[in-house]
């Protein structure tokens, strides 16, 4: 079925001009993105600031209802949003991709609408009474990446609004249309100026992070940009949630059943064609199971169709942009040059249309090869052999990042024991990247600080205020 996204685009495109955005699968024009000027950013922050006290003064129940109404609006427009997302980001409609992402926007809004952060009585005795309240911070500046542009925007918007803040959001320059369309749909259900999008690139993001009327930055993106933002936000002592890069390890234990785990291992690594921060990026497998794990993964990989996102049969798509394609290609070449064994893929078609990179599994690779130790945002998985579990744990913990990790085993207690020794914000057992709106998610080390989701996430967009008597 063809779904017309023109009506959505007409509402967000400038009357004339704008930056042309092309489909990474076909090279066809998707639409034209407006670019906000510095004056428009000033105006947006001023409007969000003016709207904030009124929004905060509403009852908690009112704000919860508004989030549910926003979720209803997404549901009404779900197919158009998924089609636009697929064309701009490249991800297929099916599999854990565009429709899944739009569905996640709805579930995160609804879950966040149901959490509540009650005042906490800390002391109540003869010495006196102290109660901790969670106040709004003011205007939250949200800056996001291009890999899950809609879902990550919701992760920033939903808790901020729930707690009585207003939001100015700057989407990635690669995927502005998806976020502008999402914000347009959300705003059909929200009061004026509580949520404003300012499309632009890094220079506009930089202005947002330095703005004295922005109380908090919620940033999801690379560690390099995150470090820059931390410095820029210092002068105004902004609160920050930093969701940065990762390079997630997975350890298969010698009691695992390779065939039973193969499909979950595959999707742990290849969700969104590998363009996922908390995806499995390096897999450590014991020698005793090594060939069986490799063969099982190849069997799954062979049967996962890759192609243009709007074609319903596909579950893997192109890389979103050329520079990301080049990083993946460089790292896979480095692995091949080192003598590693390519089990499948690794040989992109010369001169093909679209930024497609074949699903690639690389075995017999050195644990220090660049494909293993550098963050690679594409459909390639290095499989490293180990003979000593202690060594695999050490390799897993050796990098300066620690977003997610996973342990794969038939023995949950043993897996939990190994999990407890991994340095990461989340460690999953027999799954990878399985996020849940009730469960806090965030990074260790240079993968960032602060958490999103659940009541812990609400605290991050609130000012703790103690009243004592
Ligand atoms: P990026 O850092 O290049 O860009 C992210 C955003 O920052 C964009 O909107 C960009 O315009 C903006 N930006 C760039 N320079 C800026 C500056 N000086 N000041 C303010 N804003 C600026 O990241 P990307 O390539 O879009 O995203 C991929 C990265 O994001 C990967 O490293 C990935 O691991 C990470 N990521 C992390 C999470 C997480 O939850 N930890 C989730 C998704 C992606």
Boltz pocket constraint, residues with backbone or C-beta under 6 A from the ligand:
constraints:
  - pocket:
      binder: B
      contacts: [[A, 143], [A, 144], [A, 145], [A, 146], [A, 147], [A, 152], [A, 170], [A, 171], [A, 172], [A, 173], [A, 200], [A, 201], [A, 202], [A, 203], [A, 204], [A, 205], [A, 206], [A, 207], [A, 209], [A, 220], [A, 221], [A, 222], [A, 223], [A, 224], [A, 225], [A, 226], [A, 228], [A, 229], [A, 242], [A, 243], [A, 244], [A, 245], [A, 246], [A, 276], [A, 277], [A, 278], [A, 375], [A, 377], [A, 403], [A, 443], [A, 447], [A, 448]]
      max_distance: 6.0
